[in-house]
Every structure is written in structure tokens, then in C-alpha cells.
Amino acid sequence: MPRRFRLRFAPAGCNAAVLAVCAGFVVVLGASLSITAPAATPGESPAAVGVDRSSPDRMVRAAVEGVLTTIQANADTRNGDLDKITAVVRRQFLPYADFQRTTRLAVGSAWRSATPEQQKQLYEQFQTLLVRSYALSLSQVREQTLKFRYKAPRTAGNDVVVETSVLNNGDEVQIDYRLQKGAAGWSIYDINMSGAWLIEVYRKQFADIVAKGGIEGLVKYLASHNAA
């Protein structure tokens, strides 16, 4: 079992869009996962240089704060330019994430039956879907300021859950991040909101699609959503 520790951050004036930002990528192929309130290639990108991967709580903080700070510092992204926000997400968030692992676990046992080319396509299409979903949430944020509070973690093992609490006008929403430690340090690969892990939610949907159309059907399904 992964070790769990708590991390608290309190958005000032936090609205539904900001909660979506804090949640990251929990979007279920055309429908948002309900909460209380409303392609880079595998390996390190240039933006990953200098990323502190030594502490899982710092990873989560840097991933969330880094994206929001960059967006608020530029007039175009601050005003909702989706293409530029997408570029920020790729540059500022992807170095902290391991979406290749996310894809493999979400596809489940069917991953082993996919050819190397199909695996590459699944990874690229799924990552594109997640990045665009996150960028769309960010494009709805206007002049929001996040304030963070942390408890010093004690980390053990190579799989850790960072428990966070988002405070909004007295309401508290728990959002957990799962990270794994590899040779380069910690990387985010799963997110939990309202008791549902992103990988588990997608795995159920992907299994149904693969059962009907095989791996190629899943590739086409993801591609069609990204092209819409």
C-alpha cells in the first residue's frame, strides 16, 4: 500500500473553475466527474530541467502552482487563450507527470496485446485528451489567487499518495495525487476526486470500448474526441 500524507491548500475566492484546475485531469470522455463544486514524447522534456523531483509534496505544489503562476503572468493566457494555455500545460505540467504509466494502467490488460505502434498511439492520444481537458479548465479561470498550506511529509516506499484539501468558502474538497518514484525522482500518475481514481474511471470505459472494437477501436475513439 502506498504511504499517505496530507497537504492542505486554501484557494482565496476559489470557484468551480479553480477546483477543476486543482483536480487536474479528471474528465471522463465527454462528461466531467462530479465534485462538490463545479504531445510531448516519453522521457524528460526541456522544461523538466531543474525540476525538483526529490519530494512528492513539492512535486504536487510545483505542478499546480507553476502552471497557474505562468498563466496569470501573461495577458493572453490570463484572458483564456486556449492554444497558449495548452502550450503552458505541456511545458509546465508534463515534466511532473508520467502519463505513459497512466495510459498503461488505464488501458489495463489490453495494453499487453497492443503492438508497439498501437501503444504509442494510445499514449499520445490519451495524453492529448488529458492535456486539453486541463487546459480547458484553466481557460475558465480569471484572476484567481491560490494560497497553499503544507504539513511536512514523511515519505516511505516508491508509491505515495499526497492527500490535499481544497477549501472554498468553508467547503472542503479532498483531491489526492498518486506519485511513483523512479530513477529521475517522483512523478504524478493518478488523481482522485470524490473517492474515484482517474485510472479506475478510465479503465472501465476503455474496457468497454476494447471489448467492442479492440485496441484499434480505442485508438480511433480517443482520436475522434481529440479531433472534435
N, C-alpha and C positions, 0 to 999 in steps of 0.2 A: 504494500500500500504506500502511495506517495505521502511524504510528510507534508502537513498543512501548517501554514502560519497566516496570521491576519495582517492586513494592510488597510488603513482607512483613509478615504479622501472625501472631502466635502465640497461639492460644487456650489459656488455662490451664484444664486439666481438660476440654478440648473433647471432646464426644461426637458421635454421629451427628446428633442434632438440631441442634447448633450448626453442623456442616458444612452442613446443609441451609439454615440461616439465612444463612451466608456465601455459599452458592451463589445465594441469591435465589430465582428463579422457574423453575428448570429442572425442570419437571414435565410429563410428556408424556401429557395427556388420559387419566388413569386409571392411569398407571404411572410411578413415579419413574425418572429417568435414573440408571443405575448409577454409583456412585462407589466409591472405595476403602473408605470407611466410610459405614455407612448415613447510584358512578362519578363519579371527577372528570371534568369536561369538558376538551377540549383547551385549552391555554393555562395560565397560571400560576394556581395556587390561592392562597388567602390564606396558607397555610403556606409558600409559596415566597418570601415577603417576607423579605429578609435572607439568603437562601441564597447562599453564595459559589460561583459558577459559574466563577471565573476559572482554576482549576487542576483538571485531571482527577483527580489523586491525592487532592486534598482532597474532590472530589465523591464518590469511592468511600468514603473514610473517613467522611464525614458521613452518607452514605446508610446504611451498615451500623451505625456506632456510634450514630447518632441514634435509630434505631428501637429498638435493644437497650437503650439507656440509659433511654428513656421507658418501656419495658415493665417494666424492673427497678425503676423508681421508684414504681410503682403496684401495690398489693396484688392487685387484680382481674386485671390483665394478667399480673402475675408468676405468678399461680396458674392461668393458662391460659384466661381468659375470651375465647372466640374472637371474639365480636362486638366487644368493646372492642379486641382486638388488631388486628382488621381495620380499625377506625377509626384506630388508630395508624399502620398501614401507609399508609392513604390520606393521612393528614395529614403523616407524616414522610418517606415514601419517594417518593411520586408527584411531589413538586416537583423531584426529582433525575432523573426518568426521562422519556423520550419514547416512551410506548407507542403513540402514533399512528404513529410511524415503525416501531416494532417490528411492529405489526399489518400495515402496508402491505407491508413486506418479507417477512413470514411468509406472507401470502396470495399474494404473487408476482404474476405476470402477470394473474391473475384479478381483481386489485384494480381494474384499469382498466375491466373490463367490469361492475363493480358500480355500481349507482346511488348517488347521494349518500346516500340513506337507508340503503341496504344497507351502505355504508362506515361510516356512523355506528354502525349496529347491530353490525357486526363489531368495530369499535374498542371499543365499550362492553362487549360480551360477552367479548372476549379479555382486556381489562384486568381485568374482574371475575374471570375464571378465574385470572389470574396473581396478583392481589392475594390472593385466597382461598387459593391454594396456598402463598404465602409466609406468610400469617397462620397457616395450619395448622401449618407447620413451626415457627414461632415459639411456638405454643401448647404445644409439647412441650419447650421449653427451661425448665430450672429452675436458678436461682441460678448461672448461668454468667458468668464474667468474661473478657472478651477483652482481650488486650494486643497493641498494634499496634507494628510497627517499619517504618519507611519509608526508602527511598532517594530523594533529591531527583531529580525527573524533569527531563528536557529535552524540551519539547514542540514539535512542528512539524506544520503542517498542521491540517486541521479534522476528521480522523478518527483517533482514538488508541485503542490497546489498552493497558489497565492490567493488567499481569501481577501476580497475587498468589499467595502461597504460604501455605496454612493448615497449621500444624504441630500435630500431635496425637500425643503420646506417642512422638515420634521418627518418626512417619509424616508425609509431606508430600503434600498435595493441592493441585494448581495450579488456580486459578479465575481466569479472565480476564474483564475487563469491557471492552466496546467503547463508546466515547463519541464523540459528534459535537458540534462547536462550532457554535452558531447565534448569532443576534443577541443572545440572552439569556445566552450562555455555554455551558458544557459540559452535556450530558445523557447519561445511561446509556440505551442502547437494545438491548444484546445481552450475553449472558453465555455463557461457555464453561467446561464441565467435562469432564475426561477426553477432550479433543480434539473435543468436539461443541458447536457453537454452537446456542443456543436457537432462533434464527430458522431455521437449516437443518433442525433436527429437526422443528419445527412445519410448515415449508414442505412437507416430504414428506407429512406426514399430511393437511394441508389440501388438497394437490393431489389426493390420492386421493378425498377427500370431495367436492370440487368436481366431479371427473370423473364421479361417480355422481349427485350431486344438485344440481349447480350452486351458485351463490353462496347462494341461499336455503337450500339443504341445509346449507351450512356454518354459516350463522346459526342454524338450528334445532339443529344438533348442539352448538354451543357453548352455546346457551341451555339445552338439556336437561342438560348437565353442570353448569351453574351452578344449575339448579333442583333437582338431586339432593340 
